[in-house]
Amino acid sequence: MKRVCTQRMGVLACALVFTLTSGCSMPGSRNSVPSLTGSGAAMQDGMPAVPVSKYIKHVVFIVQENRSFENIFAGFKGADAPLYGYEKSNNKVTKINLTQIDWNAPTIYHGVEWTFKAYDKGKMDQFNIVPFDKPPNDPSGHASYAYLKHSLIQPYWDMANYYTLVDHMFPTAWGGSFSAHLDLIAGTTAISSNEAVTVPNRTPWGCDSPSGTQTQILDPQHHWSGYPPSNPAPWGPFPCFTQFSTMASSLGNAKISWKYYAPSITEDFGGGVWSEFRAIKAVYDGPAWKAHVISPETTVLSDIADGKLAQMSWVIPKSPNSDHDVGNTGGPAWVSSIVNAIGKSSYWSDTAIFVLWDDWGGWYDNVPPPQLDYIGLGFRVPCIVISPYAKEHYVSHTQYEYGSLLKFVEEAFNLKSLGHTDARATSILDPFDFSAPPHKFKPINAPLNAQYFIHQPADPTPPDDE
């Protein structure tokens, strides 16, 4: 962190002063900073506590795949996102400029082992040893040190410019997609006091996994199943969990409507990985599975149009519309189609949309993730907050994790805490200003619209394997 402060004194001085209650504004922003004063309440400057639930009636998580904050937002004005990084080679650390790339980039390994190696005890300087599938004629070891051409992801930049960009959002756990999606519904990956799950060893991931499927375990010594060879952690349980409660039970008990939109589980592989409630026994083996886990994921667009949007929604893309795979250009347009559908509907007036990415995907990031326990936090990912109450043209530097999102949901719907990381996390309130009049929706320009995605064919391509 000291290195970053030296590089970006203006931005980071502000972040240090307002550690967990504030961010820094960009020109034209609204400056009221909400802070938690109790369950479900935010204190505006000089004003009484105001329940989040008075203003927010719908919450939508739009989840994308496998991009670090730097890979999407390197160079974004006001954000902690320099266009360079550091690499260590032969015990010498050198500065390296990030390379601008298009979608046709290598696939980079991003399992637990390589996360710890790149992290290098907080130095963030060993991304150069993370392996990747090299494209032709590219023998370099610098694949991770890259960011996407802004023209390819302009919709994301427009969302971040129009509304609030959160530049210190960290996955709650080290690991890849499985653990990230688990945290987004449960706020934990811990199945005991000294065991956290990372990823099953066979697909599909869930209660209908093949017999003998086990889940990789991370232990407090940062050993995990199969590694290190001399003293590996044991393999964990079948991925049909009963060890913890999820938002499904919290929402259901409070009679709050919810839907989890994901690729069809009848597809050969895709939906079997991305339907995270498939790994929660109480949901998969109960009535909630058919009632609340919705496939295909494009149903969210027709639900918005037909006035059937649930109070709480998770939206998971299929492979062609995910930012994970190389060569894909549908991701930004897919997200835009959902944001535009909500923005042009009656739902806009009381909705909070959170656009976020599930894990780092092997891409460089400059900010060392704070270590709150042996499970994480993991490498920083982008998060965009879109709402009529989101501060405009604003970058929030407050430290958040996925539990922060769940805590916000609990405040919006007056739910009890799950008692997992949502209990410790800071609610994601800094991006909002409930004291100012709600603003009109600003449409997001994108090359593909909702009708394109509604009529897009099914795709069985695996979204991820980590």
PyMOL commands that set and color helices and strands:
alter all, ss='L'
color gray80, all
select helices_A, chain A and resi 2-7+9-17+52-54+69-73+112-122+127-129+150-162+177-186+247-253+270-274+276-279+281-284+288-292+299-305+319-321+331-343+346-350+402-412+421-424+450-454
alter helices_A, ss='H'
color red, helices_A
select strands_A, chain A and resi 24-25+35-38+41-43+49-51+58-64+84-89+92-97+99-101+146-148+164-170+190-192+195-200+215-218+258-261+293-294+312-315+351-357+381-386+394-396+400-401
alter strands_A, ss='S'
color yellow, strands_A
deselect
rebuild
show_as cartoon
